Amino acid sequence: MELKEIIEIRQSIRKYKDVDVPEEDIKEIVAAAAKAPSGKNIQNWHFVAIKNDELKVKIADAVGVKNEEIAVRMDKVDEVQGERFRKFYKHFTRFFATAPVLTVVYSKVYTPSGYNELSLVGGAEKELWDLVDYRSPGMQSVGAAMENYTLAAIDKGYGTCWITSANYAAKEIEALLKEEIGFEKEGYFMACMISMGVPEEDQKSPKKKPVEDVYTFIE
């Protein structure tokens, strides 16, 4: 498949056919993800690919428990907002439990250029925070890997959905994976997840902005 076609047909897939994804394909896709550029070549990623249905459901349930904890607190302030948060989890997050593959993506903190130097000369806290939060080169690196993962998956006939909507339960997911499969990686934390499988047909996607809205050219 041509790259242009892959980019054009890419969409977030939340419904999958009951078709197995071989481990060899997963490994090739992760290898493509790991070829992405990263700040100072730190390669600050680790991919935990899960096919076990019971474990995927447990992860979804852990997110659900956290969702309800937050929603109950929201109810005391705004019941409409609380119920909306519950529905968002139900319709736009929990779907990954039935995906053939769920990959939990871990990352580690990346210290950007200028941070230590600014610290040495007494840089303001806001200025330092700006480097690691708003601009976050570490997360930009993970983003590049995720795009590689997505495009490589499409090239093999799969669909994906890059999931950050469960990040409010990241600590719970980390704890669950440690308890269930003994996985932990020192210095790493969950950054996001991505589901994958053979997509069901005719899934709708929101429109993208026209290039004129996102492009400025200076000659």
C-alpha positions in Angstrom: 0.0 0.0 0.0 1.3 3.5 -0.8 2.0 5.8 2.1 -0.4 8.5 0.8 -3.2 5.9 0.7 -2.4 4.7 4.2 -2.5 8.3 5.5 -5.8 9.0 3.7 -7.6 5.9 5.0 -6.4 6.2 8.6 -9.1 6.5 11.2 -9.7 5.7 14.8 -11.2 2.2 14.9 -13.4 1.1 17.8 -15.1 -1.9 16.3 -13.1 -5.0 15.3 -13.8 -8.3 13.7 -13.2 -11.5 15.6 -10.0 -12.2 13.7 -6.7 -13.2 15.4 -3.6 -10.9 15.1 -0.5 -13.1 15.0 2.3 -12.2 17.4 4.7 -11.9 14.4 2.6 -9.0 13.0 2.5 -7.3 16.4 6.3 -7.6 16.7 6.8 -6.1 13.2 4.5 -3.2 14.0 6.3 -2.5 17.3 9.6 -2.6 15.5 8.3 0.0 13.1 7.2 2.2 16.0 10.6 1.9 17.6 12.2 3.3 14.5 10.6 6.7 15.2 12.7 9.7 16.0 13.2 10.7 19.6 14.9 13.5 21.5 18.6 12.8 21.8 17.7 9.3 20.5 16.5 8.4 24.0 14.0 5.9 22.6 11.8 6.5 25.7 9.2 3.8 25.0 8.3 0.3 25.9 5.3 -1.6 24.4 3.3 -4.2 26.4 1.1 -6.0 23.8 -1.8 -7.9 25.3 -4.0 -10.5 23.6 -5.3 -12.1 26.8 -9.0 -11.4 26.9 -9.4 -11.7 30.6 -6.6 -9.2 31.2 -8.0 -6.7 28.7 -11.3 -6.8 30.6 -9.6 -6.3 33.9 -7.9 -3.2 32.6 -11.2 -1.9 31.3 -12.8 -2.6 34.7 -10.0 -0.8 36.5 -10.6 2.2 34.3 -14.4 1.9 35.0 -13.9 1.8 38.8 -11.7 5.0 38.6 -14.3 6.6 36.2 -17.1 6.0 38.7 -15.0 7.3 41.6 -14.5 10.6 39.7 -18.1 10.7 38.5 -19.5 10.3 42.0 -17.5 13.3 43.1 -18.6 15.2 40.0 -22.3 14.4 40.9 -21.9 16.6 44.0 -21.0 19.5 41.8 -22.9 18.9 38.5 -24.9 15.6 38.0 -25.2 16.2 34.2 -21.4 16.4 33.9 -21.0 13.3 36.0 -23.3 11.3 33.9 -21.6 12.6 30.7 -18.3 11.3 32.1 -19.8 7.9 32.7 -21.2 7.7 29.2 -17.9 8.8 27.7 -16.2 5.9 29.4 -18.9 3.5 28.2 -19.0 4.5 24.6 -15.5 5.8 23.8 -13.1 4.1 26.2 -14.2 0.7 27.3 -14.3 -0.6 23.7 -10.7 -1.7 23.9 -11.7 -4.6 26.1 -12.9 -6.4 23.0 -10.1 -5.4 20.6 -7.9 -8.4 19.5 -4.8 -6.6 20.7 -4.3 -3.9 23.4 -0.9 -2.4 23.7 -0.1 -0.4 26.8 2.7 2.1 26.0 5.1 3.1 28.7 7.5 6.0 28.6 10.0 7.7 30.9 10.8 11.3 31.7 13.0 13.1 29.2 15.0 16.1 30.3 14.9 18.5 27.4 17.8 20.6 26.2 18.0 23.8 28.2 16.4 22.4 31.4 19.5 21.7 33.3 21.2 24.8 31.9 18.3 27.0 33.0 18.3 25.3 36.4 22.0 26.0 36.8 21.5 29.7 36.2 18.4 30.0 38.4 15.7 29.9 35.7 12.2 30.6 36.9 10.0 27.6 37.8 7.4 28.6 35.2 10.1 28.7 32.5 11.4 25.3 33.5 7.8 23.8 33.7 7.1 25.2 30.2 9.9 23.0 28.8 8.8 19.7 30.4 5.0 20.2 30.3 3.7 22.3 27.5 6.4 21.4 25.0 7.3 18.0 26.5 9.8 16.5 24.0 9.5 13.2 25.7 5.8 12.9 24.8 6.5 14.3 21.3 8.8 11.3 20.9 6.2 8.9 22.0 3.8 10.5 19.6 6.1 9.9 16.7 6.3 6.2 17.7 2.5 6.0 17.9 2.1 7.3 14.4 4.6 4.8 13.1 2.7 2.0 14.9 -0.6 3.2 13.4 0.7 3.4 9.8 2.5 0.1 10.0 -0.7 -1.5 11.3 -2.8 -0.2 8.4 -0.2 -1.4 5.9 -0.8 -4.9 7.3 -4.6 -4.6 7.0 -5.3 -3.7 10.6 -7.0 -0.7 12.2 -6.0 1.1 15.5 -7.3 3.6 18.0 -4.7 5.6 19.9 -6.2 5.8 23.4 -5.4 8.6 25.9 -8.9 8.8 27.4 -8.0 6.2 30.1 -4.9 8.1 31.3 -6.7 9.3 34.4 -6.5 5.6 35.5 -2.9 5.2 34.5 -1.7 4.4 38.1 -4.4 1.8 38.5 -3.5 0.2 35.1 0.2 0.2 36.1 -0.6 -1.5 39.4 -2.9 -4.1 37.7 -0.2 -5.1 35.2 2.3 -5.4 38.1 -0.1 -7.6 40.1 -1.4 -9.7 37.2 1.7 -10.3 35.1 4.5 -9.0 37.2 5.3 -6.2 34.7 7.1 -3.1 35.9 9.9 -1.2 34.3 12.0 1.1 36.6 11.7 4.8 35.7 8.8 4.1 33.2 5.1 5.1 33.5 2.1 4.5 31.3 1.8 7.1 28.6 -1.1 5.8 26.5 -2.6 2.7 25.0 -3.5 1.6 21.5 -6.0 -1.0 20.3 -5.6 -3.0 17.1 -7.4 -5.5 15.0 -9.1 -6.1 11.7 -11.7 -3.3 11.5 -15.4 -3.7 11.0 -16.6 -1.9 7.8 -18.2 1.5 7.5 -17.0 3.2 10.6 -17.4 6.9 10.6 -14.8 9.5 11.5 -15.1 13.2 12.2 -14.0 15.6 9.5 -10.5 17.0 9.5 -9.8 20.7 9.2 -8.9 21.9 5.7 -5.2 22.5 5.1 -5.8 26.3 4.9 -6.8 26.3 8.6 -3.6 24.6 9.8 -1.0 25.9 7.4 1.0 29.1 7.1 3.5 29.5 4.3 6.2 32.2 4.3 8.3 32.6 1.2 
